[in-house]
């Protein structure tokens, strides 16, 4: 509560001013409002993005359902829009509270009872998880972490008691729900399957039936999710970045493979030792992958590459969460201390947790070893992914919380055996606080030493979309009829949320002709080309914000005075008429497009 309130009071979460944390949050509420108004469950197209064709986002309905449910309960008292905003602002902290219970439940088979409360304290102090669960973030990432914890908990119980079929089925259904929300959950599912498979190859024959049951539940859950998400008419649609028939086929092949291996085992063809089972498993996996490739070769391509080279180069490559954890170029510059401190902030928990995890895995025996094996395989998946892209850090932190809490409990147990209770009562709180906060210290020192530590906040305050929206919503002028606005891609979602106008593009990796059109319009050296493109895309208004990231986005590939430079210099061409803005509009400049003669 202290951290969440601090985020609000410091403006990190601007909910008191009617704002949300980032662009995806505004877009999520726009999507839910669109569903509320249209009732078109199976139509994911947002028509106000790049009209007339619109844009179908890669998001799915479970988070929409959660937001609609909360807004529906509060709407009789607040009205739907206000209820949606406030429930959207609070939903992530609510999910965090549920996740604290989930992490204690998940860790119960692994960590001794005295150490279980530490798991929740350590989880709530992880910066990546705090970012996912922050107030003012009506996004699905917190829900994904909750499901990740539930999947881990069920998988740990499967490993502890392989004979209980219900745990395997529950783990599979939880994995299916997580994949339905986002295909990034495939990584967690693969880690669980890999752990079960290693235990089977190590000699526990019960795990083969567990794998068959888990995979069947996963397949059945995905089938139901696919039908619920797309309806019978959309079952044939193939998409890589959203649950589709491709993923159902993938897990059909997976389930069939384990049942085939189970049948082979019953015939006694495996013999003694892990060699033959490993060969059979490798063969069935190879056949499954070959069959998948023959029907869906796009399954092996990068799902984020569909947006085109221009989007990837000009916008996607600059998104902070897809940057590597450690930037080599930064470490070689005079900003090396800042770069290193941020890496410690995001994944500092790995420094003590990974060695302790290795120690636990090495010293444990029996059921305890296979439980730690799941944590080790999960860490082996998510920690390298975090070094590749920071966006994976919340998964890495979440799973590393388990060995870190176990380490904390072991330290306290050792201290309890050696120190008097009176001394322990003084030392223990300081130990806990230190273990929770040490990774924040280097970044805090580096931030104080930075000269431009407030640069990003100042840039954000320089572009107040609230003030621009007041002009756009003026029913006596621009707000009388819906219009199409050309604005920087990052401004699109909030303009959609705050007005009834349309925009050419939003931050999204799916193909958007409006993004390419915006770039060509703003970077054209021949203004007649810009005018024609504005007419072709039926643009009514052009908005820029001086001092924003537009400066880098609209950098031209050739020398000359671009349209964007002309607008920032206050010298627009004749076909763009300046629209007066209030003093609180900051760096925004607005221009009305004159119709072509």
Protein Blocks (a to p, Z undefined) as FASTA:
>chain_A
ZZmmmmmmnomacmlnopafblmlmmmmmmmmmmmmnopmklmbdfkgopakbpadfbdf
klmmmmmmmmmmmmmmnojklmmmmmmmmmmmmmmmmmmmmmmmmmmmmpcfklmmmmmm
mmmmpmklmmmmpghiacfklmmmmmmmmmmmmmmmmmmmmmlmklmmmmmmmmmmmmmm
pmklmmmmmmmmmmmmmmmmnopaklmmmmmmmmmmmmmmmmmmmmmmnommlmmpccfk
bccfklmmmmmmmmmmmmmmmmmmmnopnogajklmmmmmmmmmmmmmmmmmmmmmmlmp
cfklmnojklmmmmmmmpmklpcfbdfklmmmmklmmmmmmmmmmmmmmmmmmmmmmmmm
mmpgcjllmmmmmmmmmmmmmmmmmmmpmklmmmmmmmmmmmmmmmmmmmmmmmmmmpcf
klmmmmmmmmmmmmmmmmmmmmmmmmmmpmklmmmmmmmmmmcfklmmmmmmmmklmmmp
ccdddddfklmmmmmmmmmbdcfbdcdfbdcfklmmmmmmmmpmblklmmmmmmmnopab
dcddehiaklmmmpcfbecddfklmmmnopacfklccddddfklojaccddddddZZ
